[in-house]
């Protein structure tokens, strides 16, 4: 098996090599020559791949996906699921109300 040709970027024009360490001190920025992409790695494992030109967007993406945000992301997902469930229940009640009104308006039941 051939070893990948990966080069660690120690400095760059935008200081992104240092800025990735602000998100996680174990992050390191690399360029993978075989796949022509940037990679942020932690302990040798790829955390994120980046095909675009280096920019602050990489740091934004790292912050959005970092494990420290796990609880926040899970809470966002749970809120979205709760909202969707409430919406489904609301629609079901509206349908039941409409069906009841239609049934009663046809004179089948007198109150």
C-alpha angles and dihedrals in degrees: 000000000000118000116239118251102236124164122198113228108221098174137010141171094266096041089238091143087065096036093058086061089057088064093046123354091219094057117109128187119229139173116222107213094191095055097027094231141113119249133194109209136187118199088346094305119117111246098174138359121214124196097173126084114281112272142139087277087079091059091047090053092048091052092048093051102036117125091241087071091054095104092045092049092048090050090051090051092048092049090051091050092048091049091050091049093050089050091051091049091049092051091048091052090049091052092049090049092050092048091048092050091049092049094048094045091059089067096244094127127035121199 
